[in-house]
Structure formats: structure tokens, C-alpha cells
Amino acid sequence: MAARCSASKRNGEPCTLPAKGTDGYCWAHNPQNAEKRQRMASKAGRSKPNREVADLKRQLEDLAEGVLEGRVDRGDAAVVNQILNTRSRLIELERKIKESEEFEARLAELEARSTNYRAR
């Protein structure tokens, strides 16, 4: 059985991922992967939400146009608007989670560097 990662998760619980190599960390907590994790998180943060926000804007524009032209019932439009609003809140929550995970990874890297520095 593979050894478990020696790092802790954001909530303070021990990481349950298998450790890779001799450093005792999983890929996500290994300080050597910090730069790559940051690049990946940055790319992920820039890509998907922007498409989703653009899609939400288009749907709201179509909905408003439909109501103004009389093609969409106002009651139906109100319900659809509530659903779209819920989606936008979920997109924001997802963004905050990604931002928090990126911050956690950066903090873990700094803590590992600090531990390595003190061990010298």
C-alpha cells in the first residue's frame, strides 16, 4: 500500500492522496509542482467562467427580448430569470473555491519552503 501524503487539506484534515516519490507529498501538495499548479489554476480560472458568464448574458438578452416581443410569458420569464440567477451565484461560488484552492496551494508551498529553510 502506498504511503499517504504528509500534507494537510484546507480544512486541517490529513491529505488522503498517495505520496509520490521520496518527499512524502502527493502531486497537489508537492512544492516542486507549485508553479505548474498555479498556471493550471490560473488557466482554469480564466476559461470556463468567462464562457459561462457570456452564455448567461446571451440567455438573459434573449429572455428580455422574448418578453418585450410578447413571445415569452412574463411569469415564465421570471422563473427562468431566477434559474439563471442561481446559475450565476454558482459560477461565483466556483470562482471563489478555485481562488481559495490556489491560495491554499501557494500557502502550502510557502510553508514547505519555510520548513525546509528552518531544517537547514
Residue frames relative to the residue before (quaternion, step in Angstrom):
aa qw qx qy qz dx dy dz
M 1.0000 0.0000 0.0000 0.0000 0.00 0.00 0.00
A 0.4642 -0.6989 0.4758 0.2641 3.58 -0.90 0.95
A 0.5306 -0.6148 0.4804 0.3313 3.56 -1.13 0.67
R 0.4443 -0.6840 0.5142 0.2654 3.55 -1.15 0.65
C 0.6328 -0.5315 0.4167 0.3787 3.53 -1.26 0.55
S 0.3926 -0.7427 0.4983 0.2144 3.58 -0.98 0.83
A 0.5435 0.6199 -0.3987 0.4017 3.61 1.26 -0.03
S 0.3961 -0.6816 0.5566 0.2620 3.53 -1.36 0.17
K 0.4885 -0.6368 0.5095 0.3103 3.54 -1.20 0.58
R 0.7364 -0.4252 0.3095 0.4257 3.54 -1.34 0.20
N 0.7160 0.4400 -0.2579 0.4767 3.60 1.03 -0.75
G 0.6218 -0.5791 0.3261 0.4143 3.60 1.28 0.16
E 0.5448 0.6040 -0.4043 0.4182 3.58 1.25 -0.22
P 0.5684 -0.5885 0.4322 0.3792 3.59 -1.12 0.52
C 0.5221 -0.6089 0.4954 0.3335 3.55 -1.14 0.68
T 0.2863 -0.7870 0.5276 0.1424 3.59 -0.95 0.86
L 0.4902 0.6649 -0.4339 0.3595 3.59 1.24 0.04
P 0.5360 -0.6225 0.4473 0.3537 3.59 -1.09 0.56
A 0.4619 -0.6656 0.5179 0.2748 3.53 -1.09 0.81
K 0.2199 -0.7564 0.6056 0.1131 3.55 -1.05 0.83
G 0.8203 0.1946 -0.1489 0.5167 3.59 -0.89 0.88
T 0.6926 -0.5120 0.3522 0.3663 3.53 -1.34 -0.23
D 0.5610 0.6437 -0.3829 0.3526 3.61 1.21 -0.19
G 0.4808 -0.7031 0.4131 0.3223 3.61 1.23 -0.28
Y 0.6381 0.5146 -0.3280 0.4695 3.59 1.27 0.19
C 0.4618 -0.6045 0.5569 0.3334 3.54 -1.28 0.43
W 0.7116 -0.4329 0.3085 0.4594 3.60 -1.24 0.14
A 0.6859 0.5187 -0.2931 0.4180 3.60 0.89 -0.94
H 0.7564 0.3667 -0.2096 0.4995 3.61 1.08 -0.62
N 0.4911 0.6681 -0.4339 0.3524 3.58 1.23 -0.17
P 0.4464 -0.7154 0.4642 0.2711 3.63 -0.61 1.07
Q 0.5921 0.5804 -0.3718 0.4177 3.61 1.12 -0.53
N 0.7047 0.4441 -0.2608 0.4880 3.60 1.19 -0.46
A 0.3673 0.7811 -0.4575 0.2135 3.58 1.28 -0.06
E 0.6784 0.4931 -0.3081 0.4491 3.59 0.82 -0.94
K 0.6592 0.4978 -0.3074 0.4724 3.57 0.96 -0.85
R 0.6258 0.5308 -0.3371 0.4614 3.62 1.00 -0.79
Q 0.6539 0.5176 -0.3093 0.4571 3.56 0.96 -0.88
R 0.6495 0.5071 -0.3175 0.4692 3.59 0.94 -0.87
M 0.6683 0.5011 -0.3041 0.4581 3.56 0.91 -0.93
A 0.6656 0.4951 -0.3035 0.4687 3.58 0.91 -0.90
S 0.6426 0.5273 -0.3204 0.4544 3.56 1.01 -0.80
K 0.6560 0.4971 -0.3067 0.4780 3.57 0.96 -0.88
A 0.6603 0.5042 -0.3120 0.4609 3.58 0.91 -0.89
G 0.6653 0.5171 -0.3022 0.4457 3.55 0.99 -0.83
R 0.6997 0.4664 -0.2718 0.4680 3.57 1.11 -0.62
S 0.7125 0.5172 -0.2740 0.3871 3.59 0.99 -0.70
K 0.7879 0.3944 -0.2222 0.4176 3.57 0.19 -1.24
P 0.6916 0.4751 -0.3261 0.4356 3.66 0.66 -0.91
N 0.6226 0.5445 -0.3588 0.4325 3.60 0.98 -0.71
R 0.6497 0.4901 -0.3173 0.4868 3.59 0.99 -0.78
E 0.6648 0.5094 -0.3092 0.4505 3.57 0.94 -0.85
V 0.6470 0.5042 -0.3246 0.4709 3.58 0.96 -0.78
A 0.6394 0.5130 -0.3260 0.4709 3.58 0.95 -0.81
D 0.6428 0.5188 -0.3126 0.4689 3.58 1.03 -0.81
L 0.6462 0.5105 -0.3162 0.4709 3.59 0.97 -0.83
K 0.6408 0.5227 -0.3244 0.4592 3.58 0.95 -0.84
R 0.6523 0.5084 -0.3157 0.4651 3.57 0.95 -0.88
Q 0.6610 0.5084 -0.3109 0.4561 3.59 0.91 -0.88
L 0.6581 0.4992 -0.3139 0.4682 3.59 0.98 -0.80
E 0.6306 0.5223 -0.3308 0.4692 3.58 1.02 -0.76
D 0.6545 0.5042 -0.3040 0.4744 3.58 0.97 -0.88
L 0.6495 0.5221 -0.3107 0.4573 3.55 0.98 -0.86
A 0.6638 0.4976 -0.3043 0.4681 3.58 0.89 -0.92
E 0.6421 0.5190 -0.3126 0.4697 3.57 0.97 -0.87
G 0.6527 0.5274 -0.3063 0.4494 3.58 0.98 -0.88
V 0.6510 0.4937 -0.3140 0.4835 3.57 1.00 -0.80
L 0.6794 0.5013 -0.2968 0.4462 3.60 0.84 -0.95
E 0.7112 0.4282 -0.2514 0.4977 3.58 1.07 -0.70
G 0.5085 -0.6783 0.4017 0.3463 3.60 1.26 -0.08
R 0.4776 0.6753 -0.4397 0.3500 3.61 1.22 0.25
V 0.7581 0.2828 -0.1536 0.5672 3.57 1.18 -0.56
D 0.4696 -0.6720 0.5067 0.2667 3.54 -0.91 1.01
R 0.5489 -0.6441 0.4222 0.3249 3.57 -0.97 0.86
G 0.6353 0.5273 -0.3274 0.4596 3.60 1.03 -0.73
D 0.6461 0.4991 -0.3105 0.4869 3.57 0.99 -0.86
A 0.6459 0.5267 -0.3191 0.4512 3.56 0.98 -0.86
A 0.6321 0.5332 -0.3365 0.4505 3.60 1.01 -0.77
V 0.6597 0.4956 -0.3054 0.4753 3.59 0.98 -0.84
V 0.6498 0.5005 -0.3190 0.4749 3.59 0.92 -0.86
N 0.6255 0.5363 -0.3336 0.4580 3.58 1.00 -0.78
Q 0.6366 0.5188 -0.3279 0.4670 3.60 0.99 -0.78
I 0.6460 0.5124 -0.3154 0.4697 3.57 0.99 -0.83
L 0.6609 0.4958 -0.3051 0.4736 3.59 0.93 -0.89
N 0.6212 0.5334 -0.3343 0.4667 3.59 1.06 -0.73
T 0.6302 0.5171 -0.3267 0.4782 3.58 1.01 -0.78
R 0.6393 0.5184 -0.3260 0.4650 3.59 0.95 -0.82
S 0.6627 0.5029 -0.3213 0.4524 3.59 0.92 -0.84
R 0.6303 0.5144 -0.3351 0.4752 3.61 1.05 -0.68
L 0.6425 0.5150 -0.3234 0.4663 3.60 1.04 -0.73
I 0.6158 0.5313 -0.3409 0.4714 3.58 1.05 -0.74
E 0.6577 0.5005 -0.3055 0.4729 3.58 0.96 -0.87
L 0.6368 0.5175 -0.3247 0.4703 3.59 0.97 -0.81
E 0.6396 0.5230 -0.3144 0.4674 3.56 0.97 -0.87
R 0.6417 0.5202 -0.3177 0.4654 3.59 0.98 -0.82
K 0.6660 0.5007 -0.3043 0.4618 3.58 0.93 -0.88
I 0.6310 0.5244 -0.3317 0.4656 3.58 1.01 -0.77
K 0.6581 0.4999 -0.3099 0.4701 3.59 0.91 -0.89
E 0.6411 0.5197 -0.3193 0.4659 3.55 0.99 -0.85
S 0.6548 0.5107 -0.2989 0.4703 3.57 0.99 -0.86
E 0.6534 0.5054 -0.3133 0.4685 3.59 0.97 -0.83
E 0.6380 0.5123 -0.3294 0.4712 3.58 1.01 -0.77
F 0.6418 0.5121 -0.3158 0.4755 3.56 0.99 -0.84
E 0.6393 0.5309 -0.3173 0.4568 3.59 0.97 -0.86
A 0.6572 0.5031 -0.3119 0.4666 3.58 0.93 -0.86
R 0.6542 0.5019 -0.3134 0.4711 3.57 0.97 -0.82
L 0.6472 0.5114 -0.3136 0.4704 3.58 1.00 -0.82
A 0.6357 0.5233 -0.3272 0.4637 3.58 0.97 -0.84
E 0.6409 0.5183 -0.3261 0.4629 3.57 1.00 -0.79
L 0.6664 0.4950 -0.3048 0.4669 3.58 0.93 -0.87
E 0.6408 0.5167 -0.3228 0.4670 3.58 1.01 -0.80
A 0.6507 0.5057 -0.3160 0.4701 3.58 0.97 -0.83
R 0.6459 0.5055 -0.3243 0.4714 3.58 0.96 -0.81
S 0.6457 0.5238 -0.3146 0.4580 3.56 1.00 -0.86
T 0.6471 0.5108 -0.3081 0.4748 3.58 0.98 -0.85
N 0.6584 0.5002 -0.3014 0.4748 3.58 0.96 -0.88
Y 0.6449 0.5214 -0.3193 0.4586 3.59 1.01 -0.81
R 0.6825 0.4881 -0.2858 0.4628 3.58 0.92 -0.91
A 0.6330 0.5500 -0.3259 0.4365 3.57 1.14 -0.66
R 0.5729 0.6124 -0.3766 0.3937 3.60 1.17 -0.41
